[in-house]
Amino acid sequence: MPKAASSRIALLLESWVIGLVLLGVLVCAWAWLFRMGAASNLTICRVEAIASPAVVGMWIVMMVAMMTPSALPTILAYAQMTSRTEPSSTRLGLVAAFVAVYLVVWSAFGVMAAGADWLLVRDGIVRDGQFVSPLYAGALLVVAGVYQWSAVKTVCLAHCHAPLGFLRRRYRGGYAGALKLGLEHSALCVGCCWALMLLAWVGGAMNLAWMVVLTLFVSIEKLLGTRAAVLRLSALVLLGAGVVEMVTAVL
């Protein structure tokens, strides 16, 4: 078999391996959320009734399930770059290291969210994974809406929307390069989406339909990028929903 053909087959197999592994992660994460939801009347997990390790685990799995779809273009772009610059013996390992850092960063965010969840439950602000008052929900929606217009959001979303340019500028070979690159881009991803992820408390943590809505929101936003109309419209939707919630609370 010609060397070029053999190389193409190897790259195809690597792509399939990466795709199947990521699909497996997604299926396992959503299956776990489904199971938790089913144990709580298919909608809301009674967060205050379960042990802290379970709360932490819930938030970590939520982050993995919700953020992996929107991270796929970045992961595949990185895999494409390694196929051009790295030996075949290390390519899969480098992609695995890149993805692992991505998941660790979002898991760390999930741990912090779980800590905040515990405090909110303790203070009576959250019950059954959801704000007890529309006033709190409205305030968070307004914060998320304002953040949509911020310069930080715009910069982070630009890198998430067009990862190939970012990877070309920052790419470094080897495992150290993979870990550093994964850390940098996952941090930008958190900067882009943290406010949207915290909206889980608005519709209910472990409300599966609400989790799907947020996942689609994040994925579509990253697909469309920093177009002014997109950010303006999403900001107006969030701000409008927040105002309605707060007005509802005072009436």
Steps between C-alpha positions, in 0.01 A plus 500: 500500500639847409621707794253784427204260500620336821533841663145597398362177646685559825362853525151373426528240774627761744203724416260213561665415832482863617139536385386175661670579830342846516164351406542246779576778750189688390274195512624401847462854636146548368401147603616580854300823500197312369534247778528772763200677351298180498580451867358846566171490311676558166557867566679631805762341717439583865846639549468578868394143575809324365856482628756760394708256287185425301434873453856552379469201268170632366649839409811345345296268279270789407797707385646213298164418341418861413841627387641205304275559194614861466865397552495249215616746228801599711590140579473396136702805389774406745495141374534630145805706597671211675448285190716747307772564755534202734612139449223244479620328818410802717203663327221321687680552829533873434130533416414303814715737709336804339150365567590392853606855592180633347293264715704574812446875463124460456492250786673760719229747403243234592661459843478876559139503385425215740652702784288799406198271478560376853521857632184605316311198634624571852382862477161400361556662159494172306271204561464189284780633279310819415472855631215528750405846375463641147692802629823298525439334164432836339816654647717218362333526158577872497863434595529244218337743257736786590800265474397417142597858408830505688842519331613190690210298358574623148870409516438157652221417257716606203767244597238230562326571169820489293731261688725423204644853495564487873665160474725609214625800697552314829587149384798332667600142444521219753301425812600821676365694204178298498441559871573873476283543193214306660525713813500828307209416274287339770551813713368707208208259476416554868530875445253471216236282664515523882194726531292278271598190697386658828156550347448136601358646824238692303335200336609248760819299537434157352195624310596305191298710256662816637846343474436420134387860437817642656719253310339599170529870590873469564565283193306726263668810641845351439396392151379850408784683674531864598257643246361812661141408419536160668645635824257792503198275449610245760573781747157652444333161548682443829442855623132486405453167675679636806280809519187288467617271781575792731171674425323171573677486838376841611142474375 
